[in-house]
């Protein structure tokens, strides 16, 4: 009996050693994670109504990685205020097998004209869980950025070398409104009159202008849609009825085209939104009277 038990134990060990390292890899590892680029979903100041027609919110989705730095609006692909830039976001990728991301860009004009090598790789991103879930395209390699429809897709690669492509999203930039007053870092007292003034900087009647006023934490305080027959010269106290308390405030003007273009990419119709964001300016309301 003692020798029989010894023989069985040896057989089990040999079976284990023979199987070790021969297990077929998980089939899922052969398929890379498909990223989800975010389409444009609205502009800050858009009215959201409930089923009874009552206003429940305005789209104002700034958020941040911590409590003090507010990175960006969560509006999907969108214009970015610092330049003639486009912010391209995607849903967070938590797939542990993903090792790199690569973002590609092309213009609709080049696509239509069958330009050779019309697709450009704009960013290669070694991936880890803390990687930012967006890319800010500053178009360093492009001469004509404005009035061009730009399309993007993202390639993911996993540890086994498998790749996958996301859907394509797009956006079209128009000229920025040029701010006049208040000047950047201007200081007002609580009794001062504040005039918002800017240059339209457009020849298109399709571009509508929206003034946005935030507190220093990017909470939307007030917005105003310029009427078609109005000059871009707004007396804040008269139009808003708001008395600003001492503190820091941020303002900008967005150019918005409400008309949505449709483009055909490889047989698929896509909706393309257009717009711009002026440079942001900061002003301060002090407690002292002027």
C-alpha positions, 0 to 999 in steps of 0.5 A: 500500500505504501508503494501504491500511494507513492506511485499515485503521488508521483503520477499526479506531480508528473501530470501537474508539471506536464500541464504547467505553462501549456494553458491556452491564453484567454481569447479576450487577450487577443482583442484590444479594448475599443476606446470610446471618443466622446461626441460634442454634446452641447455648449455651456449655457444650453438650456435643459428642460424637464418633461414639463418644460421647466428649466432644470439646468444649463450645461456647465460641466467643469470638473477636475482631478482635485478640488482646486484645479478645474481642467475642462468642460465635459462637453465632448469634443469641443473648441478650447479657449487658449488657442484655435485648438480642439479638445478631444476626450474619451471615456476612461480606459480601465482595461489592464491589458492596454499598453498604448493609445495613438490618436489620429486626425484627418480633415474632411476636405482631404478625405473628400479630395482623396489626398494621399496620406491624409491621416496624421498621427498626432499623439502616441501615449504610453498608457497607464490608469492615470493617463489623462482621458483627453488630448488637446490638439494645438495644430502645430503642424497645420496652416489652415485650422479655421473653417475646416472640419477635423475628425479623430479616431483612437487606436488602442494596443494591448500587451499582446500587440493586438490593436483596435480602432474607436469610432470617429468624431469631429468638430469644426472651428470658427473664428474666436470673438475678440474680447475688449472690456473688461481688461484681463485682471481688471479690478472693480469695486462693488459699486462699479458699472461693468461693461462687457464688450467684444468684437464679433470677428465673423462675417457669418450670420450663422455664428451666435455669441454667448457671454459666459460669466463664472466664479473662480471655481467655474460655477456658471453665474450668468450667461447672455445670448446676444440677439441678432440685432444687438451690438456686443456691448452689454451693461451687466447690472442692467441686463442681469440684475445680479450684484456681484460680491467681492471675489474673482470672476472669469468671463469669455464669449463663445461663438456657436453655430446652431446648424449641425452639418452632416458628413459621410465618412466611409458610408456612415453619416456623422453630425458635426458641430461648429463653434469657438471659445474666446480667450478667458479673462479674469477680473476682481470685485474688491470690497473697497468703493472707488 
